[in-house]
Amino acid sequence: MSEAPKKKKNPLLPVTVILSACTLSAIFLCVMMGLWVFFSDKKEEKEDPSDLVIQLSSEEPVIYTYSEEEVESMKAEAMSEGQAQKEMEIKELLREEAEHNSPSLATILRKMFPECIVFAGDGRFYFENIDEGVPANSYKRENYVTDENGFRFYEENGTRMTSLCIDISAHQGAIDWPKVAGAGVKRAMIRAGYRGYGSGKMVEDDFAKANLEGATANNIEAGVYFFSQAITEAEVDEEVQTILDLVEPYGIKGPIAIDVEKLDDSTARGNTLSAEERSALVKRFCDKVKEAGYEPMIYGNAYSLFHMLNFKEISDYPIWFAYYSDSLYYPYQPTMWQYSNTGRVPGISGNVDLNVNYETP
């Protein structure tokens, strides 16, 4: 009997099996991914918003880039906005000032340019930038008081921090010094003399010795000042030596000041100096006074200190500032402030200059 023929193997069977396995795997993966997405969505619905914030905050920051032109445009816009705000503040300040007072042009300019000290001279206004490297005026305007005699003082918490000083010359004539002392004067700046602005001749004040004797005999601290027109170092040395010889018998405790002022006479010898030349001579005067054991001081107003002199060169020396007003307009720390040339003091006939002395309460 013949054997039945053997069944041939199907060559596609392994492939079919493999495909079927792949198909099942793919279906399984799809199902699992679907379930993951479904449950993930449900989880996100239940998450607290704060968790989302924390998640977002951990992401990398967004970085914006700008062109150079865009940066310059933004800077210009910011500066314009700042300038507009500043102008608005100034206008409001000026309006308030004008509504309550009758401000002069100088007052208006000083309000508009707080970064400068503004002063007049030669028929024009000058604008001197305030030097932040020089110690600023620490005295508050509201702390100045005027007593019943018209004398001005600076107070803190009810305590008087300054004293009354007068400055005098032969123009005041003979002085009753006991009455002056009784009026509360603590310091007197006495003119020692002057140099002729035309001739250059040295002149001692006619009442210098009498005033030095009268002040010291009545326990008033005496200092002196000299109106200088020196144009050479030799003349400065001569002025200092003349002053030292004059004050030596009286043992003065107050400062020795050099008086720097502008003379309207075009022939005045001191007017030929530049600010740099005059500053060098003033510094020489002060240094020689200090070497002799006295305190040097420079007297002047805004014009003489900031225009006739190079202020940065002389700012380390004590300054006696002349400014006739109810409030001091001076950006730096003063040593004395001459606030009036029409003061009246018992014992002195006529007007006399009054000063706030910040050195000795």
C-alpha positions in Angstrom: 0.0 0.0 0.0 1.3 3.4 -1.0 2.0 6.0 1.7 0.0 9.2 1.7 2.1 12.1 0.5 3.6 14.3 3.3 2.0 17.7 3.8 4.2 20.6 2.6 5.1 23.3 5.1 3.5 26.7 4.5 6.4 29.2 4.0 4.2 32.2 5.0 3.3 30.8 8.4 6.2 32.3 10.4 5.6 35.7 8.9 1.9 35.5 9.7 2.7 34.6 13.2 5.2 37.4 13.6 2.8 39.9 12.1 0.1 38.8 14.4 2.4 39.2 17.4 3.3 42.7 16.2 -0.3 43.6 15.7 -1.2 42.4 19.2 1.7 44.4 20.6 0.7 47.5 18.8 -2.9 47.1 20.0 -1.7 46.6 23.5 0.5 49.7 23.4 -2.3 51.8 22.0 -4.6 50.6 24.7 -2.0 51.4 27.4 -1.3 54.8 26.0 -4.9 55.6 25.8 -5.4 54.6 29.4 -2.4 56.7 30.5 -3.7 59.8 28.7 -7.1 59.3 30.2 -5.9 59.0 33.7 -3.4 61.8 33.2 -6.2 64.2 32.1 -8.1 63.2 35.2 -5.1 63.8 37.4 -4.5 67.2 35.9 -8.1 68.2 36.5 -7.6 67.5 40.2 -4.2 69.3 40.6 -4.1 72.3 42.8 -3.4 75.6 40.9 -0.5 76.3 43.2 1.2 73.1 41.9 0.9 74.5 38.4 2.5 77.8 39.5 5.4 75.9 41.0 5.8 73.9 37.9 5.7 76.9 35.7 8.2 78.8 37.8 10.7 76.0 37.4 10.8 76.5 33.6 13.7 78.3 31.9 13.2 82.1 31.8 12.2 83.7 28.5 15.1 85.7 27.1 14.3 88.7 25.0 16.8 90.3 22.7 16.9 93.9 21.4 18.8 95.6 18.8 21.1 98.5 19.6 18.6 100.9 18.0 15.8 99.6 20.2 17.9 99.9 23.4 18.7 103.6 22.5 15.1 104.2 21.7 14.0 102.8 25.1 16.6 104.9 26.9 15.5 108.0 25.2 11.9 107.4 26.1 12.8 106.8 29.7 14.9 109.9 29.9 12.1 111.9 28.3 9.6 110.6 30.8 11.9 111.4 33.7 12.6 114.9 32.3 8.8 115.6 31.9 8.3 114.5 35.5 11.1 116.7 36.8 9.7 119.7 34.8 6.3 119.1 36.3 7.7 119.1 39.8 9.6 122.3 39.1 6.6 124.0 37.7 4.5 123.1 40.7 7.3 124.3 43.0 7.5 127.7 41.2 3.7 128.0 41.1 3.6 127.5 44.9 6.4 130.0 45.4 4.8 132.6 43.1 1.4 132.3 44.8 2.8 133.1 48.2 5.7 135.4 47.4 7.0 137.7 44.7 10.1 135.8 43.6 13.0 137.4 41.8 14.6 136.0 38.7 17.5 134.7 40.9 15.0 132.9 43.1 13.3 131.3 40.2 16.6 130.1 38.6 17.8 128.7 41.9 14.6 126.6 42.1 15.0 125.4 38.6 18.6 124.5 38.9 19.1 122.8 42.3 22.2 121.1 41.1 24.0 124.4 40.8 24.7 127.4 42.9 23.3 130.4 40.9 24.7 133.9 41.4 24.8 137.2 39.6 27.7 139.4 38.5 28.9 141.4 35.5 25.3 141.9 34.4 24.6 138.1 34.0 23.9 134.9 35.9 26.5 132.2 36.6 25.7 128.5 37.2 28.4 126.7 39.2 27.9 123.0 39.5 27.8 121.8 43.1 30.8 119.6 43.9 29.7 116.4 45.6 33.2 115.9 46.9 33.0 118.9 49.2 31.1 118.4 52.5 27.5 119.5 52.1 25.7 122.0 54.2 24.1 120.0 57.0 22.1 122.8 58.6 18.4 122.7 58.1 16.6 125.8 57.1 13.7 125.3 59.5 16.1 125.3 62.5 17.2 128.9 62.2 15.6 131.2 64.7 15.6 135.0 65.1 15.4 136.4 68.7 13.6 139.6 69.8 16.8 141.6 69.0 16.9 140.5 65.4 19.9 138.2 66.0 19.9 134.9 64.2 20.9 131.5 65.6 20.7 127.9 64.7 19.0 125.5 67.1 18.5 121.8 67.5 15.9 120.4 69.9 15.7 123.8 71.6 19.5 124.0 72.1 21.4 126.9 70.5 24.2 125.6 68.4 25.7 128.9 67.1 26.8 132.2 68.5 26.5 135.9 67.5 29.4 137.5 65.7 29.9 141.0 64.5 32.4 142.3 62.0 33.6 145.9 62.3 36.0 148.5 61.0 36.7 152.2 61.4 33.3 152.9 59.8 31.7 152.0 63.2 33.8 154.6 65.0 34.4 154.3 68.7 32.6 151.3 70.3 31.3 150.8 73.8 32.6 147.3 74.2 30.9 146.5 77.6 27.5 147.2 76.0 28.4 145.0 73.0 29.3 142.2 75.4 26.1 142.7 77.3 24.1 142.3 74.1 25.3 138.8 73.7 28.1 139.2 71.1 30.6 136.3 71.5 32.9 137.0 68.6 34.1 140.1 66.8 35.9 140.1 63.4 38.0 143.3 63.4 39.4 144.8 60.3 43.2 144.9 60.6 43.7 147.0 57.5 43.7 146.9 53.8 46.0 147.4 50.7 45.1 150.2 48.4 43.6 148.9 45.2 45.3 151.6 43.2 48.5 152.4 45.0 49.1 149.0 46.6 50.0 150.9 49.8 49.4 149.0 53.1 47.0 150.8 55.5 46.2 149.8 59.1 42.6 150.4 60.2 42.4 153.5 62.4 40.5 151.7 65.1 42.1 148.2 64.9 44.1 148.4 68.1 41.3 150.0 70.1 38.9 147.4 68.9 41.3 144.5 69.6 41.8 145.8 73.1 38.1 146.5 73.8 37.0 143.1 72.5 39.6 141.0 74.4 39.1 143.0 77.6 35.4 142.2 77.6 35.8 138.4 77.0 34.7 138.7 73.3 36.7 136.3 71.1 38.6 138.5 68.7 39.5 137.7 65.1 40.7 139.9 62.3 40.3 140.3 58.6 42.3 142.0 55.9 41.2 143.4 52.6 43.8 142.1 50.2 44.9 143.5 46.9 48.1 141.5 46.7 49.2 140.5 43.3 52.5 138.8 44.1 53.7 136.3 46.7 55.9 138.9 48.3 52.9 141.1 48.9 50.9 138.3 50.4 53.8 137.6 52.8 53.9 141.3 53.7 50.2 141.3 54.5 50.4 138.3 56.7 53.4 139.6 58.6 51.7 143.0 59.1 48.7 141.2 60.6 50.8 139.0 62.9 52.6 142.0 64.2 49.4 143.8 64.9 47.6 141.0 66.8 50.6 139.5 68.7 50.1 141.7 71.9 46.4 140.7 72.2 46.7 136.9 72.1 43.6 136.6 69.9 41.8 133.3 69.7 39.6 134.0 66.7 40.5 133.4 63.0 42.5 135.6 60.6 40.6 136.0 57.4 41.5 137.2 54.0 38.8 139.4 52.4 38.3 138.7 48.7 35.9 141.0 47.0 35.3 142.4 43.5 35.9 146.1 43.0 34.0 147.8 40.2 36.9 150.2 39.5 38.5 148.8 36.3 41.9 150.1 37.5 41.9 148.0 40.7 45.2 146.1 40.7 43.6 142.8 42.0 41.2 142.7 38.9 44.2 141.8 36.7 44.5 138.4 38.3 43.0 135.2 36.9 41.1 132.8 39.2 44.0 130.4 39.3 46.5 133.2 40.2 44.3 134.6 42.9 43.5 131.2 44.3 47.3 130.5 44.7 47.8 133.8 46.5 44.8 133.1 48.9 46.1 129.6 49.6 49.5 131.1 50.4 47.9 133.6 52.8 46.0 130.8 54.6 49.0 128.5 54.9 51.2 131.2 56.4 48.5 132.1 58.9 48.2 128.4 59.9 52.0 128.1 60.2 51.9 131.0 62.6 49.4 129.1 64.9 46.2 130.8 63.9 43.1 129.7 62.1 42.9 130.9 58.5 39.6 131.8 56.9 38.4 133.1 53.5 35.7 135.8 53.3 33.6 136.2 50.2 30.3 136.0 48.5 29.2 133.6 45.7 30.8 135.8 43.0 34.1 136.1 44.7 34.3 132.5 45.9 33.0 130.7 42.7 34.1 133.1 40.0 37.1 135.1 41.2 38.5 132.0 42.8 38.8 128.4 41.8 36.6 127.1 44.7 37.9 123.5 44.5 41.4 124.8 45.2 40.4 126.7 48.4 37.5 124.5 49.6 39.5 122.9 52.4 39.8 126.2 54.3 37.1 127.6 56.6 34.7 129.8 54.6 33.0 133.0 55.9 30.1 133.4 53.4 28.3 136.7 52.8 24.7 136.3 51.8 22.1 138.8 53.0 18.8 136.9 53.4 16.6 135.2 55.9 17.9 131.8 54.8 21.4 130.7 53.8 21.9 129.8 50.1 25.1 127.9 50.3 25.6 124.3 49.3 28.7 123.6 51.5 29.4 123.5 55.2 30.0 127.1 56.3 32.2 128.3 59.2 30.4 131.7 59.4 27.5 133.3 57.6 27.3 137.1 57.3 23.5 137.5 56.9 23.0 141.2 57.4 24.8 144.5 56.9 22.1 146.5 58.6 22.2 145.1 62.1 21.9 147.2 65.2 23.8 146.3 68.4 23.9 148.2 71.7 27.2 150.1 72.1 27.6 150.6 68.3 26.4 153.7 66.5 24.7 153.0 63.2 24.6 149.7 61.2 26.9 146.8 61.8 27.4 143.5 60.0 25.8 140.4 61.8 27.0 136.9 61.5 26.0 133.4 62.5 29.1 131.8 64.0 29.0 128.0 63.7 32.3 127.4 65.5 31.6 128.5 69.1 28.1 128.1 70.6 
